[in-house]
């Protein structure tokens, strides 16, 4: 600010010699006051166009004084004997001021138009660069770098809500919490004096992130309209990247699903033959007899476990073949308490390290669901909890009633699921990083639970905490309830 006033003062001082030079030329040419006025008008207009209204106004006052002193009677006196000279000088000053003001406005408009044209060119180049970004890589880092270079900003911070990722560029600094707050509060913010702009990145009415822009006070900075345009282009780039990534993941998931389904199908059928042989041999031993008590008990146990393993193989085969479009719910009236007891009894064989606790608030109720699929879904949740719980930690299976919704929950202690993983784990064949080292699995169990919930117009989700553990919830919204007699 001090520099601009110093520059303006120098221009005012420079206008005095200009007026003096015009005075010498007009006086030497013996110009009349009328002609001298037009001669003064030309450099004053140049001053107005080149320097501004204030410099031109001061130069016009000096010109009026020179006209009075050198060109009106009596000469060399700041006095005019003819009243018409007063009118002429006042008219001259008024015309000069009006024209200077118009010239100053024209200059401002031309400057603003030039800046807008420059901003539009930069936005065009930025939109062109967006099309050339590598869609296979994270676009955030490259995007903020290009914005800083294109608009000569001190700092740019971009928050990608879907990836929970912050990318920054520039020599300045915008706190991460400040940028994240823009997204969570869904609120724009402008600090034009400090050249700082905050924008929520929107695709339609859906927020996908936020951006913070910080300019430098010693350089031309962007305005609010340019900040809006930058935010729109950034949102477009992020959404384009997300769409491409989703398409790539969907194609990879489809190919992976085809391969894994074929492998699981082959394995399940391969297990069927030896299981049938074991079951036939054990049944034959029982029929041949006589066997001792211990031998009879062992053969009976082999036969029972072979039957159970055959059922599990059938369930695995059925689950592997289930697709969202193929899952059909054959609803029937199912009593909650017998269902939970049946699950507890079946789980007792393979939950030797964990104790299963049943908690039911609707034990005397019946629900309208596909009982076979519900049992399979709850078994998947209990089995999943047993894999990741701490050794000897209890597992709790609870059934509760909230309005018209029936909610089953399975809780275990010792496992934690990060927030960014809580939606992904329900994808078919998806496994969290590192989970393959902790427990075996195929990644189809939780995806089946999700498909089962959707087939009943319900929902499934997970809540996890480092201290209290992990709870899976299965809510069935479209079920018919009634008291059991």
Secondary structure, 3 states (H helix, E strand, C coil): CHHHHHHHHHHHHHHHHHHHHHHHHHHHCCCCHHHHHHHHHHHHHHHHHHCCHHHHHHHHHHHHHHHHHHHCCCCCCCCCCCHHHHHHHHHHHHHHHHHHHHHHHHHHHHHHHHHHHHHHHHHHHHHHHHHCCCCCCCHHHHHHHHHHHHHCCCEEEEEECCCCEEEEEECCCCCHHHHHHHHHHCCCEEECCCCEEEEEEEECCEEEEEEEEECCCCCCCCCHHHHHHHHHHHHHHHHHHHHHHHHHHHHHHHHHHHHHHHHHHHHHHHHHHHHHHHHHHHHHHHHHCCCCHHHHHHHHHHHHHHHHHHHHHHHHHHHHHCCCCCCCCCCEEEEHHHHHHHHHHHHCCCCCCCCEEEEECCCCEEEEECHHHHHHHHHHHHHHHHHHCCCCCCEEEEEEEECCEEEEEEEECCCCCCHHHCCHHHCCCCCCCCHHHHCCCCCCHHHHHHHHHHHCCCEEEEEEECCCEEEEEEEECCCCCEECC
